[in-house]
């Protein structure tokens, strides 16, 4: 199980296509990952969010969700290699 103590962030993006590509690379190479999706407009325990205050006028919907992908620390170097080899 990937937990807070044994994981490392491999990719962070606001683009759904980018995170899907990274997840496909990791799946194809048998590397387990944990994905976290954050809605940047929603309320949190520390604040009410931005939508209630500012509305959504003039805001780009491309930055609503942030996708973060974590892998085991022991798999980080190999996962990073696969991701960068695929980009070349």
Order of alpha helices (4+ residues) and beta strands (2+ residues): beta-alpha-beta-alpha-beta-alpha
